[in-house]
Amino acid sequence: MAQANTTGNSSTKRYAPTGRAAKFSIGDVVKHRIYAFRGVIFDVDPEFSNTDEWWDSIPEDVRPKKDQPFYHLFAENDETEYVAYVSEQNLLPDTSGDPVRHPQVAEVFENIKDGRYQPFDILKH
């Protein structure tokens, strides 16, 4: 898990190689721009950091650019909970105010403050 920006504090940003700050922070609740799922961010990669196999599994016509932040989410849809890896270009803020029901949320975050999940103190760096 990445060490930077684990406080959920938007003033502490991860930077992509392009020098631009990540739009979202750990603890933010987001939703996918196209697909019907949402989740809470628990880690941020400044740029794509997954396998080539994963990358190649994305249809080329919807494959995002690699040189942008990618987010690890405790995700959920109407049917199940899972971990998702999503490019910044495909995320929007989720303003529903609904809690994320993923069971691992309680292992990483202690509460919600001002619409953002707060990580346990032990995880803050």
KAPEUR-V397004 format. One record per helix or strand of 3 or more residues. SS is the DSSP state (~ for helix, > for strand). FROM is the first residue (numbers start at 1). TO is the last residue. If there is no record, write none. Layout:
<<SS | FROM | TO> <SS | FROM | TO>>
This chain:
<<> | 29 | 32> <> | 38 | 45> <~ | 52 | 56> <~ | 60 | 62> <> | 70 | 76> <> | 81 | 87> <~ | 88 | 90> <> | 91 | 93> <~ | 105 | 108> <> | 109 | 113> <> | 116 | 119> <~ | 121 | 123>>
